[in-house]
């Protein structure tokens, strides 16, 4: 059994995937638009007008982890609350690079600093509202 995160971006999925590709080196494995579905839309869960080009399902890999994503089905603004994504990097220099990239357009919650468990740890909410904990491995 395994758990993989599935994030919903309410119309900004493609933008988010590109951001993570640049910020943390995400490798895109799938990006399927609503109009590319092999099945007709479910009348119980219709695709909002104008969303044909939005992402029905996306998948990208950050290191060994698969993160899945979608634009969802419109509606209320996306709120990522009650969880965060933890990203472990090899050293302090990489922690700074990743942290700064994720912080671009976001909000620093705890600046990078040494802790008892890491030479560099920080928390940031990115421009999409996803909270990240950046942890450098001890040397």
Secondary structure per residue as TSV (DSSP state, phi and psi in degrees):
chain	resnum	aa	ss	phi	psi
A	1	X	-	360.0	143.8
A	2	X	-	-146.9	159.0
A	3	X	-	-118.2	134.3
A	4	X	-	-128.4	136.9
A	5	X	-	-68.4	143.6
A	6	X	E	-129.6	112.1
A	7	X	E	-105.8	139.3
A	8	X	E	-113.8	126.1
A	9	X	-	-110.9	9.5
A	10	X	T	44.5	55.4
A	11	X	T	96.3	-3.7
A	12	X	-	-117.5	19.7
A	13	X	H	-61.8	-48.1
A	14	X	H	-61.0	-40.6
A	15	X	H	-62.4	-43.0
A	16	X	H	-64.4	-44.9
A	17	X	H	-60.5	-43.2
A	18	X	H	-64.3	-41.0
A	19	X	H	-59.1	-47.8
A	20	X	H	-68.4	-30.4
A	21	X	H	-61.7	-44.6
A	22	X	H	-77.2	-40.6
A	23	X	H	-74.0	-42.1
A	24	X	H	-129.3	12.9
A	25	X	-	73.0	28.7
A	26	X	-	-58.9	140.6
A	27	X	E	-108.1	116.9
A	28	X	E	-74.8	126.9
A	29	X	E	-106.1	-26.1
A	30	X	E	-156.8	145.3
A	31	X	E	-152.3	95.0
A	32	X	E	-109.5	124.5
A	33	X	E	-88.9	157.3
A	34	X	G	-55.0	-39.8
A	35	X	G	-68.9	-14.1
A	36	X	G	-93.8	2.0
A	37	X	-	-63.2	134.4
A	38	X	S	-74.6	-10.2
A	39	X	S	-113.6	151.1
A	40	X	-	-67.6	156.0
A	41	X	-	-58.4	143.9
A	42	X	-	-75.1	122.1
A	43	X	G	-62.9	-22.0
A	44	X	G	-74.2	-21.3
A	45	X	G	-140.6	69.4
A	46	X	-	-68.9	152.3
A	47	X	-	-78.7	127.9
A	48	X	-	-60.0	146.6
A	49	X	T	-55.7	137.0
A	50	X	T	85.7	-1.2
A	51	X	-	-98.5	11.5
A	52	X	T	-58.2	-34.6
A	53	X	T	-90.7	-1.3
A	54	X	S	-74.8	164.1
A	55	X	E	-83.8	116.9
A	56	X	E	-77.4	-42.9
A	57	X	E	-150.8	132.7
A	58	X	E	-133.2	155.7
A	59	X	E	-145.2	133.9
A	60	X	E	-141.7	152.4
A	61	X	E	-110.4	130.8
A	62	X	E	-116.3	109.5
A	63	X	T	61.1	-124.0
A	64	X	T	-92.5	-4.6
A	65	X	E	-97.7	133.0
A	66	X	E	-91.9	126.4
A	67	X	E	-114.3	128.9
A	68	X	E	-104.6	155.3
A	69	X	E	-154.8	160.1
A	70	X	E	-156.3	161.5
A	71	X	-	-78.8	-15.8
A	72	X	T	79.5	-145.8
A	73	X	T	-128.6	28.8
A	74	X	S	76.6	-174.4
A	75	X	-	107.1	-140.9
A	76	X	S	-62.2	151.7
A	77	X	-	-58.8	149.0
A	78	X	-	-67.5	134.0
A	79	X	-	-133.4	114.1
A	80	X	-	-96.7	100.8
A	81	X	-	-131.0	143.9
A	82	X	S	84.7	9.6
A	83	X	-	-156.9	165.9
A	84	X	-	-147.6	163.3
A	85	X	E	-103.8	130.9
A	86	X	E	-102.7	127.7
A	87	X	E	-122.2	121.7
A	88	X	E	-100.9	129.6
A	89	X	E	-120.3	168.0
A	90	X	S	-75.1	-27.8
A	91	X	S	-159.0	177.6
A	92	X	H	-62.1	-40.2
A	93	X	H	-62.6	-44.5
A	94	X	H	-67.9	-35.9
A	95	X	H	-58.6	-45.2
A	96	X	H	-63.7	-44.0
A	97	X	H	-61.0	-49.0
A	98	X	H	-66.5	-45.5
A	99	X	H	-59.5	-49.3
A	100	X	H	-61.4	-39.8
A	101	X	H	-65.3	-44.5
A	102	X	H	-68.3	-30.7
A	103	X	H	-75.9	-16.9
A	104	X	T	-60.9	109.9
A	105	X	T	83.6	1.9
A	106	X	S	-110.5	-155.0
A	107	X	E	-138.4	123.2
A	108	X	E	-72.0	127.4
A	109	X	E	-96.0	-39.7
A	110	X	E	-146.5	116.1
A	111	X	E	-63.7	155.7
A	112	X	E	-57.3	131.9
A	113	X	E	-161.2	159.4
A	114	X	-	-69.2	146.3
A	115	X	-	-134.6	176.9
A	116	X	S	-68.3	-19.3
A	117	X	S	-108.8	-6.5
A	118	X	-	-157.1	145.0
A	119	X	S	-71.1	-14.2
A	120	X	S	-158.7	116.9
A	121	X	E	-137.7	138.7
A	122	X	E	-156.0	162.7
A	123	X	E	-127.5	137.6
A	124	X	E	-144.7	142.8
A	125	X	E	-101.7	120.6
A	126	X	-	-75.5	178.1
A	127	X	T	-63.4	-12.8
A	128	X	T	-99.7	-3.0
A	129	X	S	94.1	5.4
A	130	X	-	-86.0	129.2
A	131	X	E	-88.1	132.9
A	132	X	E	-121.0	141.4
A	133	X	E	-112.8	119.1
A	134	X	E	-101.1	126.0
A	135	X	E	-130.7	122.4
A	136	X	E	-88.1	139.1
A	137	X	-	-67.0	144.5
A	138	X	-	-63.1	144.7
A	139	X	-	-96.3	360.0
